[in-house]
């Protein structure tokens, strides 16, 4: 079965999209693959490898839409959820991991 690979520009539950800052070489379907620590377009919201995957890029765990969770972004206060855990809500349609 597998999980969708989460990438640059893929959506989060809060309406933001992921900004890949942790790696610049591995792409999935033409977009950079997200890794642990990548932020979102609402600022902050660092992704957490919460699905427990062991695949890495340059030693950094990859992110999949399992979903993988995230730390709060800059809209958590005052807006609240879903900005307090802006986890992945989408990923590659043609490529899965695991």
C-alpha distances in whole Angstrom, upper triangle without the diagonal:
4,7,10,12,16,19,22,23,20,21,22,22,26,26,27,25,24,26,25,28,27,26,27,26,22,21,17,18,22,22,22,19,20,21,22,26,25,27,27,30,31,32,31,28,26,23,22,19,18,15,16,14,17,16,20,22,25,25,23,20,17,16,13,13,11,14,17,20,23,27,29,31,34,34,33,37,38,36,33,30,27,29,29,25,24,21,18,17,16,14,14,13,12,11,8,9,7
4,7,9,12,15,19,20,17,19,19,20,24,24,24,22,20,23,22,24,23,22,24,22,19,18,15,16,19,19,19,16,16,17,19,22,21,24,24,27,28,29,27,24,23,19,18,15,15,12,13,11,14,13,16,18,22,21,20,16,14,13,9,10,9,12,13,17,20,24,26,27,31,31,30,34,36,33,31,28,25,26,26,23,21,18,15,15,13,12,12,12,11,9,5,5,5
4,6,9,12,16,17,14,15,15,17,20,20,20,18,17,19,18,21,20,20,21,21,17,16,13,15,18,16,16,13,13,14,16,19,18,20,20,23,25,25,24,21,19,16,15,13,13,10,12,10,13,13,15,17,20,20,18,14,11,10,6,6,6,8,10,14,17,21,23,24,27,28,27,31,32,30,27,24,22,23,23,19,18,14,11,12,10,8,9,10,11,8,5,5,7
4,6,9,13,14,11,12,13,15,18,18,18,15,14,17,16,19,19,18,19,19,15,13,10,11,14,13,13,11,11,13,15,18,17,18,18,20,22,23,22,19,18,15,16,14,14,12,14,12,15,14,15,16,20,20,18,15,11,9,6,5,7,9,11,14,16,20,22,23,26,26,26,30,31,28,27,24,21,22,23,19,17,13,10,10,7,5,5,7,8,6,5,6,9
4,6,10,12,9,12,13,16,19,18,17,14,12,14,13,16,15,15,16,15,12,10,7,10,12,10,10,7,8,10,13,15,14,16,16,19,21,21,20,18,16,13,14,12,14,12,14,11,14,11,12,13,17,17,15,12,8,7,5,6,9,10,10,14,15,19,21,21,25,25,25,29,31,28,27,24,21,21,22,19,16,13,10,11,8,5,5,8,9,6,6,6,10
4,7,9,6,9,10,13,15,15,13,10,8,11,10,13,13,13,14,15,12,10,9,11,12,9,9,6,6,9,11,13,11,12,12,15,17,18,17,14,13,10,12,11,13,12,14,13,15,13,13,13,17,17,14,12,8,6,5,6,9,9,9,11,13,16,18,18,21,22,22,26,27,25,24,21,18,18,19,16,13,11,7,9,7,4,6,10,11,10,9,10,13
4,6,5,9,11,14,16,15,13,9,7,8,7,11,12,11,12,12,10,8,7,9,9,6,6,4,5,9,11,13,10,11,11,13,16,16,16,15,13,11,14,13,16,16,17,15,17,15,14,13,16,17,14,13,10,8,8,9,13,13,12,14,14,17,19,18,21,22,22,26,28,25,25,22,20,19,20,18,15,13,10,11,9,6,7,11,12,11,12,12,16
4,6,9,11,15,16,14,11,7,5,5,5,9,11,11,11,12,11,9,9,11,10,6,5,6,6,10,13,13,9,10,9,10,14,14,15,14,13,12,15,16,18,19,20,19,20,18,16,15,17,19,16,15,12,11,12,12,16,15,14,16,15,17,18,17,19,20,22,25,26,24,24,22,20,18,20,18,15,14,11,13,11,9,10,13,15,14,15,16,20
4,6,9,13,13,11,9,5,5,6,8,12,14,14,14,16,15,12,12,12,11,8,9,10,9,13,15,15,11,11,9,9,12,14,15,14,14,13,17,18,20,20,22,21,23,21,20,18,21,22,19,18,15,13,13,13,17,16,15,16,15,18,18,16,18,19,20,24,25,22,22,21,18,17,19,17,14,13,11,11,10,9,10,13,15,15,17,18,22
4,7,10,12,10,9,5,6,9,10,14,15,16,16,17,15,13,12,12,12,9,10,10,9,13,15,15,12,12,10,11,13,15,16,14,14,12,15,16,17,17,20,19,21,19,19,18,21,22,19,17,14,11,11,10,13,12,13,14,14,17,17,16,18,19,20,23,24,22,21,19,16,16,18,16,12,11,8,8,6,6,8,11,13,13,14,16,19
4,7,8,6,6,4,6,10,12,16,17,18,19,21,19,17,15,15,16,13,14,13,12,15,16,16,13,12,9,10,12,14,14,12,14,12,15,16,17,17,20,20,23,21,21,21,24,24,21,19,16,13,12,10,13,11,12,12,13,15,15,14,16,16,17,20,21,18,18,16,13,13,15,13,9,9,6,6,6,8,11,13,16,16,16,18,21
4,5,6,5,6,7,11,13,16,17,19,20,22,21,19,18,18,19,16,16,15,12,14,14,14,12,10,8,10,10,12,12,10,11,10,13,14,15,16,19,19,22,21,21,21,24,24,20,18,16,12,12,10,12,10,10,10,9,12,12,11,14,13,14,17,18,16,15,12,9,9,12,9,6,6,5,5,7,10,13,15,19,18,18,19,21
4,6,7,9,11,14,17,20,21,23,24,26,24,22,21,22,22,19,20,18,16,17,17,17,15,13,11,12,12,14,14,11,14,12,14,16,16,17,20,21,24,24,24,24,27,27,23,21,19,15,14,11,13,10,11,10,10,13,12,12,14,13,13,16,17,14,12,9,6,8,10,8,6,6,6,5,9,12,16,17,21,21,20,21,23
4,6,9,11,14,17,19,21,23,25,27,26,24,23,24,24,21,21,20,17,19,18,17,15,13,10,10,9,12,12,10,13,13,16,18,18,19,23,23,26,26,26,26,28,28,24,23,21,17,17,14,16,13,14,12,11,12,10,9,11,9,10,13,14,10,10,8,5,6,9,8,6,8,9,9,12,15,18,20,24,23,23,24,26
4,7,10,13,16,19,21,23,24,26,25,23,21,22,22,19,19,19,17,19,19,18,16,13,10,9,9,12,14,12,15,15,18,20,20,21,24,25,28,27,26,26,29,29,25,24,21,18,17,15,17,15,15,14,14,15,13,11,13,11,13,16,16,13,13,11,9,9,12,12,8,10,10,9,11,14,17,19,22,22,22,24,26
4,7,9,13,15,18,20,20,23,22,20,20,20,20,16,17,16,14,16,17,15,13,10,6,5,6,9,11,9,12,13,16,18,19,21,23,23,26,25,24,23,26,26,22,21,19,16,16,15,17,15,15,14,12,13,12,10,11,11,12,16,16,14,14,13,10,9,12,12,8,10,10,10,11,13,16,19,22,22,22,23,26
4,7,10,13,15,16,17,19,18,16,16,17,16,13,13,13,11,14,15,14,11,9,5,6,8,10,11,10,12,11,15,17,18,19,22,21,24,22,21,20,23,23,20,19,16,14,14,13,16,14,14,13,12,14,14,12,14,14,15,19,20,17,17,16,13,12,15,13,10,10,9,9,10,11,13,16,19,19,19,20,23
4,6,9,11,13,14,16,15,14,14,15,15,11,10,10,8,10,11,10,7,6,4,6,9,10,10,9,9,9,12,14,16,17,19,19,21,19,18,17,19,20,16,15,13,11,12,12,15,13,12,12,11,13,13,11,14,15,16,20,21,19,19,17,15,13,15,13,10,10,8,10,10,10,13,16,18,17,18,18,21
4,6,9,11,11,14,14,13,14,16,14,11,9,10,8,10,11,10,6,5,5,7,10,9,10,10,10,10,14,15,18,19,21,20,21,20,18,16,18,19,15,16,14,12,14,15,18,16,15,15,13,14,15,13,14,16,18,21,22,21,21,20,18,15,17,16,13,13,12,14,14,13,15,18,20,19,20,20,23
4,6,7,8,11,11,11,12,15,13,9,7,7,5,7,9,9,5,7,8,10,13,12,12,12,10,10,13,14,17,18,19,18,19,17,14,12,14,15,12,13,11,11,13,15,18,17,15,15,13,15,17,15,17,19,21,24,25,24,24,23,20,18,19,18,15,14,13,16,15,13,14,18,19,18,18,18,21
4,6,7,11,12,13,15,18,16,12,9,10,8,8,10,8,6,7,10,12,14,12,12,12,10,11,14,15,19,20,21,19,20,18,15,12,13,14,12,13,12,13,16,18,20,19,17,17,15,15,17,15,17,20,21,24,26,25,25,24,22,20,20,19,17,17,16,19,18,17,18,22,23,21,21,20,23
4,7,10,11,13,15,18,17,13,10,9,8,6,7,7,6,9,12,15,17,15,13,13,10,11,12,13,17,18,18,17,17,15,11,9,9,11,8,10,10,11,15,17,20,19,16,16,15,16,18,17,19,22,23,25,28,27,26,25,23,21,21,19,18,17,16,20,19,17,18,22,23,20,20,19,21
4,6,7,10,13,16,14,11,8,8,8,7,10,10,9,12,15,17,20,18,17,17,14,13,15,15,19,19,19,17,16,14,11,7,8,10,9,11,10,12,15,18,20,20,17,19,17,19,21,20,22,25,26,29,31,30,29,28,26,24,24,22,20,19,18,21,19,17,17,21,21,19,19,18,20
4,6,8,12,14,12,10,7,9,10,10,13,14,12,14,16,18,21,19,19,19,17,16,18,18,22,22,22,20,19,16,13,10,10,13,12,14,13,14,17,20,22,22,20,21,20,22,24,23,24,27,28,31,33,32,32,30,28,26,27,25,23,21,20,22,20,18,17,21,20,18,20,19,22
4,7,10,13,11,10,7,9,11,12,15,16,14,17,19,21,24,23,22,22,19,18,20,19,23,23,22,19,18,15,12,9,9,13,13,14,13,15,17,20,23,23,21,23,22,24,27,25,28,30,31,34,36,35,34,33,30,29,29,27,25,23,21,23,21,18,17,20,19,17,18,17,20
4,7,10,9,8,6,6,9,10,14,16,14,17,19,21,24,23,22,21,19,17,18,17,20,20,20,17,16,12,11,8,10,13,12,13,10,12,14,17,19,20,19,21,21,23,26,25,28,30,30,34,36,34,33,31,29,28,28,26,23,21,19,21,18,15,14,17,16,13,14,14,17
4,6,6,5,4,5,9,11,15,17,15,17,18,19,23,22,22,21,19,17,19,18,21,20,21,18,18,14,13,11,13,16,15,15,12,12,13,16,19,19,18,21,21,24,26,25,27,29,30,33,35,33,32,30,28,27,28,25,22,20,17,19,16,12,11,14,12,11,13,13,17
4,5,5,6,6,10,12,16,18,16,18,18,20,23,23,23,22,20,17,19,18,20,19,20,17,17,14,14,12,16,18,16,15,12,12,11,13,16,17,17,20,21,24,26,25,28,29,30,33,35,33,32,29,26,26,27,24,22,19,16,17,13,10,7,10,9,7,9,11,14
4,6,9,9,13,16,19,21,18,20,20,21,24,25,25,24,22,20,22,21,23,22,23,20,21,18,18,16,19,21,20,19,15,15,14,15,18,19,19,22,23,26,28,27,29,30,31,35,36,34,33,30,28,27,29,26,23,21,17,17,14,10,7,9,7,7,11,13,17
4,7,9,12,16,19,21,18,19,19,20,23,24,24,23,22,20,23,22,24,23,25,22,23,19,18,16,19,21,20,19,16,16,16,17,20,21,21,23,23,26,28,26,28,29,31,34,36,33,33,31,28,27,29,27,24,22,19,19,15,12,10,12,11,11,14,16,20
4,6,9,12,16,17,14,15,15,16,20,20,20,19,18,17,19,19,21,21,22,20,21,18,17,14,17,19,17,17,14,13,14,15,18,18,18,20,20,23,24,22,25,26,27,31,32,30,30,28,25,24,26,23,20,19,15,16,13,10,9,12,12,11,14,15,19
4,6,9,13,14,11,13,14,15,19,18,18,18,16,14,17,16,19,19,20,18,18,15,13,11,13,16,14,14,11,11,12,14,18,18,16,18,18,20,22,21,23,25,26,29,31,29,29,27,24,23,24,22,19,18,15,17,14,11,11,14,14,13,14,15,18
4,7,10,12,10,13,14,16,19,18,18,16,14,12,14,13,16,16,16,14,15,12,11,9,12,14,11,11,7,7,9,11,14,15,13,16,16,18,21,20,23,24,25,28,30,29,28,25,23,22,23,20,17,15,13,15,12,10,9,13,13,11,12,11,15
4,7,9,6,9,11,14,16,15,14,13,10,8,10,10,13,14,15,13,14,12,10,9,12,13,10,9,6,5,8,10,13,13,11,12,12,15,17,16,19,21,22,25,27,25,24,22,20,19,19,17,14,12,10,13,12,10,11,15,16,13,13,13,16
4,6,6,10,12,15,17,16,14,13,9,7,8,8,12,12,13,11,12,10,8,7,10,10,6,6,4,5,9,12,14,13,10,12,11,14,16,17,20,22,22,25,27,26,25,23,21,19,19,16,15,13,12,15,15,13,14,18,19,16,15,13,16
4,6,9,12,16,17,15,12,11,7,5,5,6,9,11,11,11,12,11,9,10,11,10,6,6,6,6,10,13,14,13,9,10,9,11,14,15,18,20,20,23,25,24,23,21,19,18,17,14,14,12,12,16,16,15,17,21,22,19,17,15,17
4,6,10,13,14,12,9,8,4,5,7,9,12,14,15,15,15,15,13,12,13,12,9,9,10,9,13,15,16,15,11,11,8,9,12,12,15,17,17,20,23,22,21,20,18,16,15,13,13,12,13,17,17,17,19,23,24,21,20,19,21
4,7,10,12,10,8,8,5,5,9,11,13,16,16,16,17,16,14,13,14,14,11,11,10,9,12,14,16,15,12,11,9,10,12,11,14,17,17,20,22,21,20,19,17,15,15,14,12,11,11,15,15,14,17,20,22,20,19,18,21
4,7,8,6,5,5,4,6,10,13,15,17,19,19,20,19,17,16,18,18,14,14,13,12,14,15,17,15,13,11,9,9,10,8,11,13,14,17,19,18,17,17,15,12,13,12,10,11,11,14,15,15,18,21,23,22,21,21,23
4,5,5,6,6,7,9,12,15,17,19,21,21,23,22,20,19,21,21,17,17,15,13,15,15,17,15,13,12,10,10,10,8,10,11,13,16,17,16,16,15,13,10,12,11,9,10,10,12,13,14,17,20,22,22,21,22,24
4,5,8,9,11,12,16,19,20,22,25,24,26,25,23,22,24,24,21,21,19,17,18,17,20,18,17,16,13,13,12,9,10,11,13,16,17,15,16,16,14,11,14,14,11,13,13,14,15,16,19,21,24,24,24,24,27
4,7,8,11,13,16,19,21,23,25,26,28,27,25,24,26,26,23,22,21,18,20,19,21,19,17,15,12,12,10,6,6,7,10,12,13,12,13,13,12,9,11,12,10,13,14,15,17,18,21,24,27,26,26,27,29
4,6,9,12,15,18,20,23,24,25,26,26,24,23,24,24,20,21,20,18,20,20,22,19,17,15,12,11,9,6,6,8,11,13,14,14,15,15,14,10,12,13,11,14,15,17,19,20,22,25,28,27,27,27,29
4,6,9,12,16,17,20,21,22,24,23,21,21,22,21,18,18,18,16,18,18,20,18,15,13,9,8,7,5,6,9,10,12,15,15,14,15,13,10,10,11,10,12,14,17,18,19,22,26,28,27,26,25,28
4,6,9,13,14,17,18,19,21,21,20,20,21,21,17,16,16,13,15,15,17,14,12,9,6,5,5,4,7,9,9,12,15,14,13,12,11,8,8,7,6,8,11,13,16,17,20,23,26,24,23,23,25
4,7,10,12,15,16,17,18,18,16,16,18,17,13,13,13,11,14,14,16,14,11,9,5,5,8,8,11,13,13,16,18,18,16,15,14,11,11,9,9,9,11,14,16,16,19,23,25,23,22,21,23
4,7,9,11,13,13,15,15,14,14,16,15,12,10,10,7,10,11,12,10,7,6,4,7,9,10,14,15,15,18,21,19,18,16,14,12,12,9,8,7,8,12,13,14,17,20,22,20,18,17,19
4,5,9,10,11,13,14,13,14,16,14,11,9,9,8,10,11,11,10,6,5,5,7,11,13,16,18,17,20,22,21,19,17,15,14,13,10,10,9,10,14,15,15,18,21,23,20,18,16,18
4,6,6,7,9,10,10,13,15,13,9,6,7,6,8,10,10,9,6,7,8,11,14,16,20,21,20,23,26,25,22,20,18,17,16,13,13,10,11,14,15,15,17,20,21,18,16,13,14
4,5,8,11,13,14,16,18,16,13,10,10,9,9,10,9,8,5,6,8,11,14,17,21,21,20,23,25,24,21,18,17,17,15,12,13,10,11,14,15,15,18,21,22,19,17,14,15
4,6,9,11,13,16,19,17,14,10,10,8,8,9,6,7,6,8,11,15,18,20,24,24,23,26,28,26,24,21,19,19,18,15,15,11,11,14,15,14,17,19,20,17,14,12,11
4,6,9,11,15,17,14,12,9,10,10,10,12,10,11,9,11,13,16,20,22,25,27,25,28,31,29,26,24,22,22,21,17,18,15,15,17,18,17,19,21,22,19,15,12,11
4,6,8,12,15,12,11,7,7,8,8,11,10,11,10,13,15,18,21,23,27,28,27,30,32,31,28,26,24,24,23,19,19,16,15,17,17,15,17,19,19,16,13,9,8
4,6,10,12,10,9,7,8,10,11,15,14,15,13,16,17,20,24,25,29,30,29,32,35,34,31,29,27,26,25,22,22,19,18,21,20,18,19,21,21,17,14,11,10
4,7,10,9,8,6,6,9,10,14,14,16,14,17,18,21,24,25,29,30,30,33,35,34,32,29,27,27,26,23,22,19,17,20,19,16,16,19,18,15,13,9,9
4,6,5,5,4,5,9,12,15,16,17,14,17,17,20,23,24,27,29,29,32,34,33,31,29,27,26,26,22,22,19,18,21,20,17,17,21,20,16,15,12,13
4,5,5,6,7,10,13,17,18,19,16,18,18,20,24,24,27,29,29,32,35,33,32,30,28,27,26,24,22,20,19,21,20,17,17,20,20,16,16,13,15
4,6,9,10,13,16,20,21,22,19,21,20,22,25,25,28,30,30,33,36,35,34,32,30,28,28,26,24,23,22,25,23,21,21,24,23,20,19,17,19
4,7,9,13,16,19,20,21,18,19,19,20,24,24,27,30,29,32,35,34,33,31,29,28,27,24,24,22,21,24,24,21,22,25,24,21,20,17,18
4,6,10,13,16,17,17,14,16,15,17,20,21,24,26,26,29,31,31,29,27,25,24,23,20,20,18,17,21,20,18,19,23,23,19,18,15,17
4,7,10,13,14,14,11,13,13,16,19,20,23,25,25,28,31,29,27,25,23,22,22,19,18,16,15,18,18,16,17,20,21,17,15,12,14
4,7,10,12,12,10,12,13,16,19,20,23,25,24,28,30,29,27,24,22,21,21,18,17,14,13,15,15,12,13,17,17,14,12,10,12
4,7,9,9,6,9,10,14,17,17,21,22,21,25,27,25,24,21,19,18,18,15,13,10,9,12,11,10,11,15,16,13,11,10,12
4,6,6,6,10,12,15,18,19,22,23,22,26,28,26,24,21,18,19,19,15,14,10,8,10,9,7,9,12,13,11,8,7,10
4,4,6,9,12,15,17,18,22,22,21,25,26,24,22,19,16,17,18,14,12,8,6,6,6,6,9,11,13,11,9,10,12
3,5,9,12,16,18,19,23,23,22,26,27,25,22,19,17,18,18,14,13,9,8,9,9,9,12,14,15,13,10,10,11
4,6,10,13,15,17,20,20,19,23,24,22,19,16,14,15,15,11,10,6,5,7,8,9,13,15,17,15,13,12,13
4,7,11,13,15,19,19,18,21,23,21,19,16,14,14,14,10,9,6,6,9,10,11,14,17,19,16,14,13,14
4,7,10,12,15,16,14,18,20,18,16,13,11,11,10,6,7,4,7,10,12,13,17,20,22,20,18,17,18
4,6,8,12,13,12,15,18,16,14,12,11,9,8,5,6,5,8,11,14,15,18,21,24,22,20,19,21
4,7,10,11,10,13,15,15,13,12,11,9,7,6,7,8,11,15,17,19,22,25,27,25,24,23,24
4,7,8,6,9,12,11,9,9,9,6,4,5,7,9,13,15,18,20,24,26,29,28,26,25,27
4,6,6,9,11,10,10,10,9,6,6,8,7,10,13,15,18,20,23,26,28,27,26,26,28
4,6,7,9,9,10,12,11,8,9,11,10,14,16,18,21,23,26,29,31,30,30,30,32
4,5,6,6,7,9,9,6,8,10,10,14,16,17,20,23,26,28,32,31,30,30,33
4,6,5,4,7,8,5,5,8,9,13,16,17,20,23,27,29,32,31,30,30,32
3,5,6,9,11,8,8,12,13,16,20,21,24,27,30,33,36,35,34,34,35
4,6,10,11,10,10,14,14,18,21,22,25,28,32,34,37,36,35,36,37
4,7,8,7,9,12,12,16,18,19,22,25,29,31,34,34,33,33,35
4,6,6,6,9,10,14,17,18,21,24,28,30,33,32,31,31,33
3,5,5,7,8,11,14,14,18,21,25,27,30,29,28,28,30
4,5,6,6,8,11,11,15,18,22,24,27,26,25,26,27
4,5,5,9,12,13,16,19,22,25,28,27,26,26,28
4,6,9,13,14,18,20,24,26,29,28,27,26,28
4,6,9,11,15,17,21,23,26,25,23,23,24
4,7,9,12,14,18,20,23,22,21,21,23
4,7,9,12,15,18,21,19,18,17,19
4,6,8,12,14,17,16,14,15,17
4,7,11,12,16,15,14,16,18
4,7,9,12,12,12,13,16
4,6,9,9,9,11,14
4,6,6,7,10,13
4,6,8,11,15
4,7,11,14
4,7,10
4,7
4
